[in-house]
């Protein structure tokens, strides 16, 4: 069990308020007997204990609605073994409400009805997070913890409460998948998922061509076109980038090129970096020579998935976690190495290895308790349970004796569950609900040590990403303004324009046309308010550095 200085400070504040366990040896001996008696009386009247989770005080049935801001999330509660077990144990039944579009828009529609779900989980980057807080629609979690469950402070995460603490001194969200630099260094698990992938058998058939330099990259594409445009009966697509212009060909590619985020303490304009521009021009040349087509920028999600399922892409700028399920199936079902593996992709002229985003204290999603709930005490106590080691184990491993057992003092999934994990994760999640089914408060410090060893094809990608992760770069994630402020709208206009401009750059008729298109984009983004965006980024970076230094 771990405790950050911030959590310790909050505990001390709680102790000083008179709601502490009087048996603590650290308490001063000169505290009056009457004070101790008062504190004991308060604890007894509230049945609270800093050393025990308060969910155990009330396990009567209660329904909590839970909004999940991920339109792809398809799981339910009450059918899987794990969800039934947790409800039986805690009394809490969950009714999921899943986003059918933009989470912020769906939450706005809910507000028109005058009510929000009890629990809300949305991306840490979503503008709705600030809107809900500023509109006084969500509880401060520390205030609920003080009132109903002080044990929350012991399990809230390694510095997560400190990281998300607002200027008013309160914390309104708890993240999942949050990584501190210290945790990543001590475990070697970084949360990095960006990789440059190639189809293994095709890459080896081509003689493992160099893909790190513009020249090598173009030569490999030419070889593919000349000799391998059809491979093992499948038409091969040369290239795909996840998120297209907005992600794969911008931030992701810049990380592969190890382009710095700041220079001399100032946020760096990565878009104008010479190495990044050179690689964009390399893609333009590839298009001009017919070595790549425009499909990688215009294919629908269904088209991308179909090609991926058939292993029709030669190389991809793609997160390894996005392809792990498929890769394990391809590895098992084929004896021809027709799956994807991570290799060194585009590099800068300096020849540096990639500097990939690791995990960060931002985490992935954040969970809040809305003030519409009729059961705030059960909500905070349930979050405490889910964030604790016990709750993490219950949700990730399931019920002891059925899906896992203790072996050599360590919880381990049964062989049957490991086999399902490798071969049929859909059934694993639907029938048993274990592992990553209910990820809303997932804490890697707990669950990563319980994971079965990945299949070799997945382990290779994960290790490759870990080796190239820049542990200090997590602080640069999400520096851009969000919401509906003037500066956020300015950034939104710039981003939208870039999504239109990048295909124009790739398909430009020659280098002079490329330069003109790019020059005009730079002029437009200044007119949109880019200088103010850079000022915002700098201020945000300074704030984050202050948080880390605490």
Number of C-alpha atoms within 10 A of each C-alpha: 10 11 15 17 12 18 22 13 13 18 20 12 14 17 17 11 11 17 24 24 17 16 9 8 8 7 12 8 8 6 9 9 10 9 12 16 12 13 20 17 14 15 18 12 9 13 12 22 17 19 11 14 21 25 23 14 12 14 14 13 11 15 15 20 17 21 23 23 24 18 13 11 15 10 15 18 18 16 13 19 20 27 26 19 16 21 19 14 14 20 20 22 18 18 16 19 18 20 19 14 12 12 22 19 13 15 19 14 13 13 13 9 8 9 15 23 22 23 25 24 24 23 20 20 20 17 17 20 23 15 15 18 18 10 8 12 17 23 22 21 23 22 15 19 19 19 15 23 26 29 23 27 23 22 20 24 28 24 21 23 24 21 18 19 18 13 7 6 10 16 21 24 25 26 29 25 21 25 28 23 19 11 15 18 11 9 11 12 21 27 21 25 21 31 30 26 25 26 19 22 18 23 18 12 10 14 10 14 15 17 20 20 17 22 11 14 19 20 17 21 23 19 14 21 17 11 10 19 17 14 14 9 7 14 15 21 23 23 21 25 21 19 15 19 21 17 16 20 21 20 17 26 25 27 27 26 25 23 23 15 17 14 9 6 10 14 20 17 13 18 14 11 13 13 19 25 17 14 21 20 21 18 21 24 21 21 17 16 13 13 22 21 19 14 14 20 19 12 13 11 8 9 12 17 13 12 15 20 16 15 23 21 23 24 27 23 25 22 21 25 16 12 18 19 17 19 24 21 17 20 18 15 13 10 9 11 17 19 29 32 25 25 21 17 22 27 24 21 14 9 12 14 19 26 23 27 27 26 27 23 24 24 22 19 25 25 23 29 27 24 18 16 19 11 14 20 17 24 25 27 25 23 23 25 23 22 25 23 17 12 19 22 21 21 27 24 27 25 20 15 10 13 19 19 16 12 9 7 7 10 16 20 26 17 12 11 22 20 14 14 22 16 17 15 20 14 12 22 21 18 14 23 27 27 27 15 23 19 15 22 26 26 23 18 21 17 17 14 13 17 15 17 10 15 16 13 21 23 15 17 24 25 17 20 28 23 16 22 26 20 23 14 18 21 21 17 16 14 18 17 21 20 17 13 10 14 22 19 17 21 22 18 16 21 15 12 14 19 17 12 16 22 16 16 21 22 19 20 14 14 13 10 14 20 15 13 16 19 11 11 17 17 11 15 19 14 12 18 18 19 13 16 23 20 14 18 20 19 14 18 21 14 12 15 12 10 14 14 7 9
